[in-house]
Amino acid sequence: MNRYMPITGHDCNIPYLLIDTQAPIDVLHDAAAYRIHAVTQLLESFSVPDSPRHEPAFLQELTLVCSIMLRDGCDLMDVTGRRLQEKLSS
């Protein structure tokens, strides 16, 4: 595994946001959990039955923000999983 892995959320020829795959596992896990929990809390705030109806453009922007944060979290969890697998294999 390369030391620095670009995030997959944005398709670009020049990677500009990278994950340090050799960072401590607890740091990688914490960064992933932070993003996933933030998205969960945001989505839960919109699931309240009494919330006002939102414009489609607003909901589209909301889903974009959530998908970016979830992709980052999934990328971090992927690196964490690989690192844990390496530890189990050695």
HTML snippet that shows the backbone in 3Dmol.js (N, CA, C, O; Angstrom):
<script src="https://3Dmol.org/build/3Dmol-min.js"></script>
<div id="view" style="width:600px;height:400px;position:relative"></div>
<script>
const pdb = `
ATOM      1  N   MET A   1       0.852  -1.167   0.000  1.00  0.00           N
ATOM      2  CA  MET A   1       0.000   0.000   0.000  1.00  0.00           C
ATOM      3  C   MET A   1       0.902   1.237   0.000  1.00  0.00           C
ATOM      4  O   MET A   1       1.846   1.335   0.785  1.00  0.00           O
ATOM      5  N   ASN A   2       0.593   2.178  -0.897  1.00  0.00           N
ATOM      6  CA  ASN A   2       1.347   3.430  -0.955  1.00  0.00           C
ATOM      7  C   ASN A   2       1.162   4.226   0.328  1.00  0.00           C
ATOM      8  O   ASN A   2       0.131   4.114   0.991  1.00  0.00           O
ATOM      9  N   ARG A   3       2.155   5.027   0.675  1.00  0.00           N
ATOM     10  CA  ARG A   3       2.091   5.815   1.906  1.00  0.00           C
ATOM     11  C   ARG A   3       0.912   6.780   1.883  1.00  0.00           C
ATOM     12  O   ARG A   3       0.203   6.905   2.882  1.00  0.00           O
ATOM     13  N   TYR A   4       0.690   7.461   0.765  1.00  0.00           N
ATOM     14  CA  TYR A   4      -0.396   8.432   0.666  1.00  0.00           C
ATOM     15  C   TYR A   4      -1.397   7.985  -0.390  1.00  0.00           C
ATOM     16  O   TYR A   4      -1.035   7.702  -1.532  1.00  0.00           O
ATOM     17  N   MET A   5      -2.651   7.927   0.010  1.00  0.00           N
ATOM     18  CA  MET A   5      -3.726   7.491  -0.881  1.00  0.00           C
ATOM     19  C   MET A   5      -4.672   8.665  -1.116  1.00  0.00           C
ATOM     20  O   MET A   5      -5.151   9.269  -0.157  1.00  0.00           O
ATOM     21  N   PRO A   6      -4.950   8.998  -2.387  1.00  0.00           N
ATOM     22  CA  PRO A   6      -5.899  10.089  -2.629  1.00  0.00           C
ATOM     23  C   PRO A   6      -7.316   9.669  -2.253  1.00  0.00           C
ATOM     24  O   PRO A   6      -7.683   8.501  -2.381  1.00  0.00           O
ATOM     25  N   ILE A   7      -8.108  10.637  -1.786  1.00  0.00           N
ATOM     26  CA  ILE A   7      -9.506  10.320  -1.515  1.00  0.00           C
ATOM     27  C   ILE A   7     -10.203  10.063  -2.842  1.00  0.00           C
ATOM     28  O   ILE A   7      -9.770  10.559  -3.882  1.00  0.00           O
ATOM     29  N   THR A   8     -11.269   9.295  -2.807  1.00  0.00           N
ATOM     30  CA  THR A   8     -11.961   8.927  -4.049  1.00  0.00           C
ATOM     31  C   THR A   8     -13.142   9.827  -4.358  1.00  0.00           C
ATOM     32  O   THR A   8     -13.766   9.676  -5.408  1.00  0.00           O
ATOM     33  N   GLY A   9     -13.465  10.761  -3.471  1.00  0.00           N
ATOM     34  CA  GLY A   9     -14.653  11.584  -3.645  1.00  0.00           C
ATOM     35  C   GLY A   9     -14.606  12.572  -4.781  1.00  0.00           C
ATOM     36  O   GLY A   9     -15.655  13.054  -5.210  1.00  0.00           O
ATOM     37  N   HIS A  10     -13.437  12.894  -5.283  1.00  0.00           N
ATOM     38  CA  HIS A  10     -13.330  13.889  -6.336  1.00  0.00           C
ATOM     39  C   HIS A  10     -12.378  13.374  -7.396  1.00  0.00           C
ATOM     40  O   HIS A  10     -11.204  13.122  -7.125  1.00  0.00           O
ATOM     41  N   ASP A  11     -12.892  13.220  -8.601  1.00  0.00           N
ATOM     42  CA  ASP A  11     -12.086  12.709  -9.706  1.00  0.00           C
ATOM     43  C   ASP A  11     -11.225  13.834 -10.266  1.00  0.00           C
ATOM     44  O   ASP A  11     -11.739  14.789 -10.848  1.00  0.00           O
ATOM     45  N   CYS A  12      -9.924  13.715 -10.087  1.00  0.00           N
ATOM     46  CA  CYS A  12      -9.006  14.770 -10.519  1.00  0.00           C
ATOM     47  C   CYS A  12      -7.687  14.121 -10.937  1.00  0.00           C
ATOM     48  O   CYS A  12      -7.267  13.122 -10.353  1.00  0.00           O
ATOM     49  N   ASN A  13      -7.046  14.690 -11.940  1.00  0.00           N
ATOM     50  CA  ASN A  13      -5.768  14.145 -12.403  1.00  0.00           C
ATOM     51  C   ASN A  13      -4.646  14.344 -11.397  1.00  0.00           C
ATOM     52  O   ASN A  13      -3.714  13.543 -11.334  1.00  0.00           O
ATOM     53  N   ILE A  14      -4.734  15.414 -10.607  1.00  0.00           N
ATOM     54  CA  ILE A  14      -3.711  15.711  -9.612  1.00  0.00           C
ATOM     55  C   ILE A  14      -4.339  15.567  -8.232  1.00  0.00           C
ATOM     56  O   ILE A  14      -5.112  16.432  -7.821  1.00  0.00           O
ATOM     57  N   PRO A  15      -4.022  14.488  -7.500  1.00  0.00           N
ATOM     58  CA  PRO A  15      -4.607  14.321  -6.167  1.00  0.00           C
ATOM     59  C   PRO A  15      -4.181  15.459  -5.243  1.00  0.00           C
ATOM     60  O   PRO A  15      -3.009  15.836  -5.207  1.00  0.00           O
ATOM     61  N   TYR A  16      -5.135  15.998  -4.504  1.00  0.00           N
ATOM     62  CA  TYR A  16      -4.825  17.117  -3.619  1.00  0.00           C
ATOM     63  C   TYR A  16      -5.233  16.854  -2.185  1.00  0.00           C
ATOM     64  O   TYR A  16      -4.762  17.546  -1.282  1.00  0.00           O
ATOM     65  N   LEU A  17      -6.078  15.895  -1.949  1.00  0.00           N
ATOM     66  CA  LEU A  17      -6.416  15.474  -0.593  1.00  0.00           C
ATOM     67  C   LEU A  17      -5.986  14.024  -0.440  1.00  0.00           C
ATOM     68  O   LEU A  17      -6.460  13.147  -1.162  1.00  0.00           O
ATOM     69  N   LEU A  18      -5.095  13.781   0.496  1.00  0.00           N
ATOM     70  CA  LEU A  18      -4.495  12.463   0.644  1.00  0.00           C
ATOM     71  C   LEU A  18      -4.684  11.928   2.050  1.00  0.00           C
ATOM     72  O   LEU A  18      -4.760  12.686   3.017  1.00  0.00           O
ATOM     73  N   ILE A  19      -4.758  10.617   2.146  1.00  0.00           N
ATOM     74  CA  ILE A  19      -4.813   9.930   3.433  1.00  0.00           C
ATOM     75  C   ILE A  19      -3.433   9.327   3.675  1.00  0.00           C
ATOM     76  O   ILE A  19      -2.897   8.624   2.818  1.00  0.00           O
ATOM     77  N   ASP A  20      -2.865   9.604   4.836  1.00  0.00           N
ATOM     78  CA  ASP A  20      -1.588   8.994   5.219  1.00  0.00           C
ATOM     79  C   ASP A  20      -1.899   7.578   5.696  1.00  0.00           C
ATOM     80  O   ASP A  20      -2.392   7.385   6.808  1.00  0.00           O
ATOM     81  N   THR A  21      -1.612   6.601   4.860  1.00  0.00           N
ATOM     82  CA  THR A  21      -1.953   5.214   5.182  1.00  0.00           C
ATOM     83  C   THR A  21      -1.121   4.657   6.327  1.00  0.00           C
ATOM     84  O   THR A  21      -1.431   3.588   6.853  1.00  0.00           O
ATOM     85  N   GLN A  22      -0.065   5.371   6.722  1.00  0.00           N
ATOM     86  CA  GLN A  22       0.760   4.913   7.832  1.00  0.00           C
ATOM     87  C   GLN A  22       0.462   5.660   9.133  1.00  0.00           C
ATOM     88  O   GLN A  22       1.170   5.496  10.127  1.00  0.00           O
ATOM     89  N   ALA A  23      -0.580   6.472   9.120  1.00  0.00           N
ATOM     90  CA  ALA A  23      -0.998   7.146  10.358  1.00  0.00           C
ATOM     91  C   ALA A  23      -1.459   6.084  11.347  1.00  0.00           C
ATOM     92  O   ALA A  23      -1.851   4.992  10.935  1.00  0.00           O
ATOM     93  N   PRO A  24      -1.420   6.379  12.632  1.00  0.00           N
ATOM     94  CA  PRO A  24      -1.894   5.399  13.616  1.00  0.00           C
ATOM     95  C   PRO A  24      -3.342   4.984  13.329  1.00  0.00           C
ATOM     96  O   PRO A  24      -4.172   5.807  12.943  1.00  0.00           O
ATOM     97  N   ILE A  25      -3.621   3.705  13.524  1.00  0.00           N
ATOM     98  CA  ILE A  25      -4.946   3.168  13.209  1.00  0.00           C
ATOM     99  C   ILE A  25      -6.044   3.892  13.978  1.00  0.00           C
ATOM    100  O   ILE A  25      -7.116   4.145  13.430  1.00  0.00           O
ATOM    101  N   ASP A  26      -5.790   4.229  15.240  1.00  0.00           N
ATOM    102  CA  ASP A  26      -6.834   4.909  16.008  1.00  0.00           C
ATOM    103  C   ASP A  26      -7.127   6.298  15.447  1.00  0.00           C
ATOM    104  O   ASP A  26      -8.260   6.769  15.539  1.00  0.00           O
ATOM    105  N   VAL A  27      -6.132   6.958  14.869  1.00  0.00           N
ATOM    106  CA  VAL A  27      -6.331   8.279  14.261  1.00  0.00           C
ATOM    107  C   VAL A  27      -7.161   8.137  12.983  1.00  0.00           C
ATOM    108  O   VAL A  27      -8.075   8.927  12.746  1.00  0.00           O
ATOM    109  N   LEU A  28      -6.849   7.142  12.167  1.00  0.00           N
ATOM    110  CA  LEU A  28      -7.626   6.890  10.951  1.00  0.00           C
ATOM    111  C   LEU A  28      -9.077   6.569  11.294  1.00  0.00           C
ATOM    112  O   LEU A  28     -10.003   7.097  10.678  1.00  0.00           O
ATOM    113  N   HIS A  29      -9.262   5.697  12.286  1.00  0.00           N
ATOM    114  CA  HIS A  29     -10.610   5.313  12.696  1.00  0.00           C
ATOM    115  C   HIS A  29     -11.383   6.509  13.235  1.00  0.00           C
ATOM    116  O   HIS A  29     -12.559   6.684  12.918  1.00  0.00           O
ATOM    117  N   ASP A  30     -10.725   7.335  14.052  1.00  0.00           N
ATOM    118  CA  ASP A  30     -11.377   8.509  14.627  1.00  0.00           C
ATOM    119  C   ASP A  30     -11.806   9.491  13.535  1.00  0.00           C
ATOM    120  O   ASP A  30     -12.899  10.053  13.603  1.00  0.00           O
ATOM    121  N   ALA A  31     -10.958   9.697  12.535  1.00  0.00           N
ATOM    122  CA  ALA A  31     -11.297  10.607  11.434  1.00  0.00           C
ATOM    123  C   ALA A  31     -12.500  10.081  10.644  1.00  0.00           C
ATOM    124  O   ALA A  31     -13.375  10.851  10.251  1.00  0.00           O
ATOM    125  N   ALA A  32     -12.536   8.771  10.416  1.00  0.00           N
ATOM    126  CA  ALA A  32     -13.671   8.165   9.707  1.00  0.00           C
ATOM    127  C   ALA A  32     -14.944   8.273  10.537  1.00  0.00           C
ATOM    128  O   ALA A  32     -15.995   8.660  10.025  1.00  0.00           O
ATOM    129  N   ALA A  33     -14.850   7.935  11.805  1.00  0.00           N
ATOM    130  CA  ALA A  33     -16.022   7.975  12.679  1.00  0.00           C
ATOM    131  C   ALA A  33     -16.580   9.389  12.788  1.00  0.00           C
ATOM    132  O   ALA A  33     -17.797   9.574  12.804  1.00  0.00           O
ATOM    133  N   TYR A  34     -15.707  10.383  12.863  1.00  0.00           N
ATOM    134  CA  TYR A  34     -16.141  11.780  12.966  1.00  0.00           C
ATOM    135  C   TYR A  34     -17.000  12.169  11.765  1.00  0.00           C
ATOM    136  O   TYR A  34     -18.055  12.783  11.924  1.00  0.00           O
ATOM    137  N   ARG A  35     -16.550  11.812  10.571  1.00  0.00           N
ATOM    138  CA  ARG A  35     -17.291  12.154   9.357  1.00  0.00           C
ATOM    139  C   ARG A  35     -18.611  11.404   9.270  1.00  0.00           C
ATOM    140  O   ARG A  35     -19.637  11.987   8.917  1.00  0.00           O
ATOM    141  N   ILE A  36     -18.591  10.128   9.586  1.00  0.00           N
ATOM    142  CA  ILE A  36     -19.810   9.324   9.498  1.00  0.00           C
ATOM    143  C   ILE A  36     -20.832   9.774  10.543  1.00  0.00           C
ATOM    144  O   ILE A  36     -22.023   9.843  10.243  1.00  0.00           O
ATOM    145  N   HIS A  37     -20.394  10.078  11.747  1.00  0.00           N
ATOM    146  CA  HIS A  37     -21.314  10.563  12.787  1.00  0.00           C
ATOM    147  C   HIS A  37     -21.889  11.928  12.407  1.00  0.00           C
ATOM    148  O   HIS A  37     -23.070  12.184  12.646  1.00  0.00           O
ATOM    149  N   ALA A  38     -21.082  12.800  11.825  1.00  0.00           N
ATOM    150  CA  ALA A  38     -21.572  14.119  11.421  1.00  0.00           C
ATOM    151  C   ALA A  38     -22.682  13.992  10.380  1.00  0.00           C
ATOM    152  O   ALA A  38     -23.697  14.682  10.465  1.00  0.00           O
ATOM    153  N   VAL A  39     -22.491  13.117   9.407  1.00  0.00           N
ATOM    154  CA  VAL A  39     -23.520  12.899   8.386  1.00  0.00           C
ATOM    155  C   VAL A  39     -24.769  12.304   9.022  1.00  0.00           C
ATOM    156  O   VAL A  39     -25.886  12.707   8.694  1.00  0.00           O
ATOM    157  N   THR A  40     -24.589  11.359   9.919  1.00  0.00           N
ATOM    158  CA  THR A  40     -25.728  10.739  10.586  1.00  0.00           C
ATOM    159  C   THR A  40     -26.551  11.779  11.344  1.00  0.00           C
ATOM    160  O   THR A  40     -27.778  11.796  11.243  1.00  0.00           O
ATOM    161  N   GLN A  41     -25.878  12.642  12.099  1.00  0.00           N
ATOM    162  CA  GLN A  41     -26.592  13.679  12.853  1.00  0.00           C
ATOM    163  C   GLN A  41     -27.300  14.652  11.923  1.00  0.00           C
ATOM    164  O   GLN A  41     -28.425  15.064  12.204  1.00  0.00           O
ATOM    165  N   LEU A  42     -26.664  15.022  10.829  1.00  0.00           N
ATOM    166  CA  LEU A  42     -27.281  15.930   9.874  1.00  0.00           C
ATOM    167  C   LEU A  42     -28.537  15.308   9.261  1.00  0.00           C
ATOM    168  O   LEU A  42     -29.584  15.953   9.190  1.00  0.00           O
ATOM    169  N   LEU A  43     -28.427  14.064   8.824  1.00  0.00           N
ATOM    170  CA  LEU A  43     -29.582  13.396   8.223  1.00  0.00           C
ATOM    171  C   LEU A  43     -30.704  13.180   9.230  1.00  0.00           C
ATOM    172  O   LEU A  43     -31.881  13.302   8.891  1.00  0.00           O
ATOM    173  N   GLU A  44     -30.339  12.858  10.469  1.00  0.00           N
ATOM    174  CA  GLU A  44     -31.366  12.678  11.493  1.00  0.00           C
ATOM    175  C   GLU A  44     -32.113  13.977  11.763  1.00  0.00           C
ATOM    176  O   GLU A  44     -33.306  13.951  12.064  1.00  0.00           O
ATOM    177  N   SER A  45     -31.433  15.103  11.659  1.00  0.00           N
ATOM    178  CA  SER A  45     -32.108  16.379  11.898  1.00  0.00           C
ATOM    179  C   SER A  45     -33.158  16.668  10.822  1.00  0.00           C
ATOM    180  O   SER A  45     -34.095  17.428  11.067  1.00  0.00           O
ATOM    181  N   PHE A  46     -33.015  16.081   9.649  1.00  0.00           N
ATOM    182  CA  PHE A  46     -33.997  16.282   8.580  1.00  0.00           C
ATOM    183  C   PHE A  46     -35.074  15.206   8.567  1.00  0.00           C
ATOM    184  O   PHE A  46     -36.002  15.273   7.761  1.00  0.00           O
ATOM    185  N   SER A  47     -34.967  14.225   9.437  1.00  0.00           N
ATOM    186  CA  SER A  47     -35.968  13.159   9.463  1.00  0.00           C
ATOM    187  C   SER A  47     -37.106  13.448  10.431  1.00  0.00           C
ATOM    188  O   SER A  47     -38.027  12.641  10.559  1.00  0.00           O
ATOM    189  N   VAL A  48     -37.055  14.581  11.110  1.00  0.00           N
ATOM    190  CA  VAL A  48     -38.106  14.963  12.047  1.00  0.00           C
ATOM    191  C   VAL A  48     -39.386  15.225  11.254  1.00  0.00           C
ATOM    192  O   VAL A  48     -39.375  15.990  10.290  1.00  0.00           O
ATOM    193  N   PRO A  49     -40.492  14.588  11.660  1.00  0.00           N
ATOM    194  CA  PRO A  49     -41.736  14.741  10.894  1.00  0.00           C
ATOM    195  C   PRO A  49     -42.254  16.180  10.803  1.00  0.00           C
ATOM    196  O   PRO A  49     -42.936  16.524   9.838  1.00  0.00           O
ATOM    197  N   ASP A  50     -41.944  17.016  11.783  1.00  0.00           N
ATOM    198  CA  ASP A  50     -42.453  18.385  11.789  1.00  0.00           C
ATOM    199  C   ASP A  50     -41.580  19.361  11.003  1.00  0.00           C
ATOM    200  O   ASP A  50     -41.887  20.552  10.946  1.00  0.00           O
ATOM    201  N   SER A  51     -40.498  18.873  10.397  1.00  0.00           N
ATOM    202  CA  SER A  51     -39.604  19.798   9.692  1.00  0.00           C
ATOM    203  C   SER A  51     -40.304  20.367   8.462  1.00  0.00           C
ATOM    204  O   SER A  51     -41.091  19.676   7.815  1.00  0.00           O
ATOM    205  N   PRO A  52     -40.018  21.614   8.144  1.00  0.00           N
ATOM    206  CA  PRO A  52     -40.666  22.235   6.979  1.00  0.00           C
ATOM    207  C   PRO A  52     -40.201  21.588   5.680  1.00  0.00           C
ATOM    208  O   PRO A  52     -39.119  21.005   5.609  1.00  0.00           O
ATOM    209  N   ARG A  53     -41.012  21.699   4.689  1.00  0.00           N
ATOM    210  CA  ARG A  53     -40.675  21.140   3.383  1.00  0.00           C
ATOM    211  C   ARG A  53     -39.531  21.949   2.773  1.00  0.00           C
ATOM    212  O   ARG A  53     -39.526  23.179   2.829  1.00  0.00           O
ATOM    213  N   HIS A  54     -38.560  21.240   2.187  1.00  0.00           N
ATOM    214  CA  HIS A  54     -37.381  21.901   1.648  1.00  0.00           C
ATOM    215  C   HIS A  54     -37.418  21.904   0.122  1.00  0.00           C
ATOM    216  O   HIS A  54     -38.004  21.024  -0.510  1.00  0.00           O
ATOM    217  N   GLU A  55     -36.787  22.901  -0.434  1.00  0.00           N
ATOM    218  CA  GLU A  55     -36.687  23.027  -1.883  1.00  0.00           C
ATOM    219  C   GLU A  55     -35.793  21.920  -2.446  1.00  0.00           C
ATOM    220  O   GLU A  55     -34.832  21.516  -1.792  1.00  0.00           O
ATOM    221  N   PRO A  56     -36.096  21.422  -3.651  1.00  0.00           N
ATOM    222  CA  PRO A  56     -35.257  20.385  -4.260  1.00  0.00           C
ATOM    223  C   PRO A  56     -33.786  20.783  -4.386  1.00  0.00           C
ATOM    224  O   PRO A  56     -32.906  19.942  -4.200  1.00  0.00           O
ATOM    225  N   ALA A  57     -33.508  22.039  -4.696  1.00  0.00           N
ATOM    226  CA  ALA A  57     -32.112  22.474  -4.830  1.00  0.00           C
ATOM    227  C   ALA A  57     -31.378  22.350  -3.505  1.00  0.00           C
ATOM    228  O   ALA A  57     -30.212  21.955  -3.471  1.00  0.00           O
ATOM    229  N   PHE A  58     -32.056  22.684  -2.413  1.00  0.00           N
ATOM    230  CA  PHE A  58     -31.456  22.546  -1.085  1.00  0.00           C
ATOM    231  C   PHE A  58     -31.173  21.089  -0.769  1.00  0.00           C
ATOM    232  O   PHE A  58     -30.099  20.753  -0.270  1.00  0.00           O
ATOM    233  N   LEU A  59     -32.130  20.227  -1.058  1.00  0.00           N
ATOM    234  CA  LEU A  59     -31.936  18.797  -0.791  1.00  0.00           C
ATOM    235  C   LEU A  59     -30.826  18.216  -1.654  1.00  0.00           C
ATOM    236  O   LEU A  59     -30.104  17.320  -1.216  1.00  0.00           O
ATOM    237  N   GLN A  60     -30.685  18.714  -2.867  1.00  0.00           N
ATOM    238  CA  GLN A  60     -29.603  18.257  -3.739  1.00  0.00           C
ATOM    239  C   GLN A  60     -28.245  18.641  -3.148  1.00  0.00           C
ATOM    240  O   GLN A  60     -27.318  17.831  -3.143  1.00  0.00           O
ATOM    241  N   GLU A  61     -28.126  19.871  -2.652  1.00  0.00           N
ATOM    242  CA  GLU A  61     -26.882  20.309  -2.021  1.00  0.00           C
ATOM    243  C   GLU A  61     -26.602  19.504  -0.758  1.00  0.00           C
ATOM    244  O   GLU A  61     -25.456  19.143  -0.486  1.00  0.00           O
ATOM    245  N   LEU A  62     -27.640  19.225   0.006  1.00  0.00           N
ATOM    246  CA  LEU A  62     -27.495  18.425   1.226  1.00  0.00           C
ATOM    247  C   LEU A  62     -26.972  17.031   0.901  1.00  0.00           C
ATOM    248  O   LEU A  62     -26.067  16.536   1.574  1.00  0.00           O
ATOM    249  N   THR A  63     -27.530  16.401  -0.117  1.00  0.00           N
ATOM    250  CA  THR A  63     -27.071  15.053  -0.465  1.00  0.00           C
ATOM    251  C   THR A  63     -25.633  15.067  -0.974  1.00  0.00           C
ATOM    252  O   THR A  63     -24.887  14.114  -0.748  1.00  0.00           O
ATOM    253  N   LEU A  64     -25.238  16.141  -1.659  1.00  0.00           N
ATOM    254  CA  LEU A  64     -23.852  16.245  -2.128  1.00  0.00           C
ATOM    255  C   LEU A  64     -22.894  16.315  -0.941  1.00  0.00           C
ATOM    256  O   LEU A  64     -21.885  15.611  -0.910  1.00  0.00           O
ATOM    257  N   VAL A  65     -23.212  17.166   0.035  1.00  0.00           N
ATOM    258  CA  VAL A  65     -22.366  17.289   1.227  1.00  0.00           C
ATOM    259  C   VAL A  65     -22.272  15.953   1.951  1.00  0.00           C
ATOM    260  O   VAL A  65     -21.188  15.538   2.360  1.00  0.00           O
ATOM    261  N   CYS A  66     -23.407  15.284   2.109  1.00  0.00           N
ATOM    262  CA  CYS A  66     -23.410  13.990   2.802  1.00  0.00           C
ATOM    263  C   CYS A  66     -22.589  12.950   2.050  1.00  0.00           C
ATOM    264  O   CYS A  66     -21.850  12.179   2.662  1.00  0.00           O
ATOM    265  N   SER A  67     -22.714  12.927   0.738  1.00  0.00           N
ATOM    266  CA  SER A  67     -21.974  11.916  -0.031  1.00  0.00           C
ATOM    267  C   SER A  67     -20.468  12.163   0.041  1.00  0.00           C
ATOM    268  O   SER A  67     -19.693  11.208   0.098  1.00  0.00           O
ATOM    269  N   ILE A  68     -20.041  13.428   0.040  1.00  0.00           N
ATOM    270  CA  ILE A  68     -18.614  13.736   0.155  1.00  0.00           C
ATOM    271  C   ILE A  68     -18.078  13.244   1.500  1.00  0.00           C
ATOM    272  O   ILE A  68     -17.044  12.578   1.561  1.00  0.00           O
ATOM    273  N   MET A  69     -18.788  13.575   2.570  1.00  0.00           N
ATOM    274  CA  MET A  69     -18.329  13.180   3.901  1.00  0.00           C
ATOM    275  C   MET A  69     -18.349  11.660   4.071  1.00  0.00           C
ATOM    276  O   MET A  69     -17.450  11.092   4.692  1.00  0.00           O
ATOM    277  N   LEU A  70     -19.371  11.003   3.521  1.00  0.00           N
ATOM    278  CA  LEU A  70     -19.427   9.547   3.627  1.00  0.00           C
ATOM    279  C   LEU A  70     -18.321   8.875   2.816  1.00  0.00           C
ATOM    280  O   LEU A  70     -17.745   7.884   3.263  1.00  0.00           O
ATOM    281  N   ARG A  71     -18.020   9.403   1.630  1.00  0.00           N
ATOM    282  CA  ARG A  71     -16.916   8.832   0.842  1.00  0.00           C
ATOM    283  C   ARG A  71     -15.595   8.962   1.581  1.00  0.00           C
ATOM    284  O   ARG A  71     -14.808   8.016   1.629  1.00  0.00           O
ATOM    285  N   ASP A  72     -15.353  10.134   2.158  1.00  0.00           N
ATOM    286  CA  ASP A  72     -14.127  10.318   2.948  1.00  0.00           C
ATOM    287  C   ASP A  72     -14.070   9.308   4.086  1.00  0.00           C
ATOM    288  O   ASP A  72     -13.036   8.683   4.319  1.00  0.00           O
ATOM    289  N   GLY A  73     -15.184   9.153   4.791  1.00  0.00           N
ATOM    290  CA  GLY A  73     -15.238   8.195   5.895  1.00  0.00           C
ATOM    291  C   GLY A  73     -15.003   6.774   5.427  1.00  0.00           C
ATOM    292  O   GLY A  73     -14.299   6.008   6.085  1.00  0.00           O
ATOM    293  N   CYS A  74     -15.587   6.420   4.299  1.00  0.00           N
ATOM    294  CA  CYS A  74     -15.392   5.065   3.758  1.00  0.00           C
ATOM    295  C   CYS A  74     -13.945   4.842   3.323  1.00  0.00           C
ATOM    296  O   CYS A  74     -13.395   3.761   3.534  1.00  0.00           O
ATOM    297  N   ASP A  75     -13.327   5.856   2.718  1.00  0.00           N
ATOM    298  CA  ASP A  75     -11.915   5.745   2.341  1.00  0.00           C
ATOM    299  C   ASP A  75     -11.048   5.518   3.577  1.00  0.00           C
ATOM    300  O   ASP A  75     -10.154   4.671   3.574  1.00  0.00           O
ATOM    301  N   LEU A  76     -11.320   6.279   4.627  1.00  0.00           N
ATOM    302  CA  LEU A  76     -10.563   6.118   5.871  1.00  0.00           C
ATOM    303  C   LEU A  76     -10.795   4.741   6.488  1.00  0.00           C
ATOM    304  O   LEU A  76      -9.854   4.117   6.979  1.00  0.00           O
ATOM    305  N   MET A  77     -12.030   4.265   6.467  1.00  0.00           N
ATOM    306  CA  MET A  77     -12.318   2.930   7.004  1.00  0.00           C
ATOM    307  C   MET A  77     -11.644   1.847   6.157  1.00  0.00           C
ATOM    308  O   MET A  77     -11.216   0.822   6.689  1.00  0.00           O
ATOM    309  N   ASP A  78     -11.548   2.069   4.846  1.00  0.00           N
ATOM    310  CA  ASP A  78     -10.865   1.120   3.967  1.00  0.00           C
ATOM    311  C   ASP A  78      -9.397   0.993   4.350  1.00  0.00           C
ATOM    312  O   ASP A  78      -8.869  -0.115   4.447  1.00  0.00           O
ATOM    313  N   VAL A  79      -8.738   2.128   4.568  1.00  0.00           N
ATOM    314  CA  VAL A  79      -7.328   2.106   4.980  1.00  0.00           C
ATOM    315  C   VAL A  79      -7.196   1.440   6.345  1.00  0.00           C
ATOM    316  O   VAL A  79      -6.290   0.633   6.558  1.00  0.00           O
ATOM    317  N   THR A  80      -8.093   1.771   7.270  1.00  0.00           N
ATOM    318  CA  THR A  80      -8.062   1.158   8.602  1.00  0.00           C
ATOM    319  C   THR A  80      -8.212  -0.351   8.506  1.00  0.00           C
ATOM    320  O   THR A  80      -7.488  -1.093   9.170  1.00  0.00           O
ATOM    321  N   GLY A  81      -9.144  -0.809   7.687  1.00  0.00           N
ATOM    322  CA  GLY A  81      -9.345  -2.249   7.502  1.00  0.00           C
ATOM    323  C   GLY A  81      -8.133  -2.940   6.923  1.00  0.00           C
ATOM    324  O   GLY A  81      -7.762  -4.027   7.365  1.00  0.00           O
ATOM    325  N   ARG A  82      -7.513  -2.317   5.938  1.00  0.00           N
ATOM    326  CA  ARG A  82      -6.299  -2.899   5.347  1.00  0.00           C
ATOM    327  C   ARG A  82      -5.175  -2.987   6.366  1.00  0.00           C
ATOM    328  O   ARG A  82      -4.460  -3.987   6.435  1.00  0.00           O
ATOM    329  N   ARG A  83      -5.026  -1.928   7.160  1.00  0.00           N
ATOM    330  CA  ARG A  83      -3.974  -1.922   8.179  1.00  0.00           C
ATOM    331  C   ARG A  83      -4.215  -3.013   9.208  1.00  0.00           C
ATOM    332  O   ARG A  83      -3.277  -3.698   9.617  1.00  0.00           O
ATOM    333  N   LEU A  84      -5.458  -3.183   9.630  1.00  0.00           N
ATOM    334  CA  LEU A  84      -5.782  -4.238  10.602  1.00  0.00           C
ATOM    335  C   LEU A  84      -5.543  -5.628  10.001  1.00  0.00           C
ATOM    336  O   LEU A  84      -5.058  -6.534  10.678  1.00  0.00           O
ATOM    337  N   GLN A  85      -5.891  -5.777   8.725  1.00  0.00           N
ATOM    338  CA  GLN A  85      -5.647  -7.051   8.034  1.00  0.00           C
ATOM    339  C   GLN A  85      -4.165  -7.346   7.982  1.00  0.00           C
ATOM    340  O   GLN A  85      -3.764  -8.490   8.191  1.00  0.00           O
ATOM    341  N   GLU A  86      -3.337  -6.349   7.708  1.00  0.00           N
ATOM    342  CA  GLU A  86      -1.888  -6.531   7.683  1.00  0.00           C
ATOM    343  C   GLU A  86      -1.368  -6.977   9.042  1.00  0.00           C
ATOM    344  O   GLU A  86      -0.500  -7.845   9.126  1.00  0.00           O
ATOM    345  N   LYS A  87      -1.899  -6.384  10.105  1.00  0.00           N
ATOM    346  CA  LYS A  87      -1.468  -6.775  11.456  1.00  0.00           C
ATOM    347  C   LYS A  87      -1.855  -8.214  11.763  1.00  0.00           C
ATOM    348  O   LYS A  87      -1.089  -8.946  12.390  1.00  0.00           O
ATOM    349  N   LEU A  88      -3.033  -8.619  11.328  1.00  0.00           N
ATOM    350  CA  LEU A  88      -3.470  -9.997  11.581  1.00  0.00           C
ATOM    351  C   LEU A  88      -2.672 -11.009  10.776  1.00  0.00           C
ATOM    352  O   LEU A  88      -2.445 -12.134  11.223  1.00  0.00           O
ATOM    353  N   SER A  89      -2.245 -10.598   9.574  1.00  0.00           N
ATOM    354  CA  SER A  89      -1.490 -11.503   8.710  1.00  0.00           C
ATOM    355  C   SER A  89      -0.044 -11.678   9.145  1.00  0.00           C
ATOM    356  O   SER A  89       0.581 -12.688   8.821  1.00  0.00           O
ATOM    357  N   SER A  90       0.499 -10.704   9.879  1.00  0.00           N
ATOM    358  CA  SER A  90       1.919 -10.796  10.242  1.00  0.00           C
ATOM    359  C   SER A  90       2.133 -11.492  11.561  1.00  0.00           C
ATOM    360  O   SER A  90       3.273 -11.644  12.000  1.00  0.00           O
TER     361      SER A  90
END
`;
const viewer = $3Dmol.createViewer("view");
viewer.addModel(pdb, "pdb");
viewer.setStyle({}, {cartoon: {color: "spectrum"}});
viewer.zoomTo();
viewer.render();
</script>
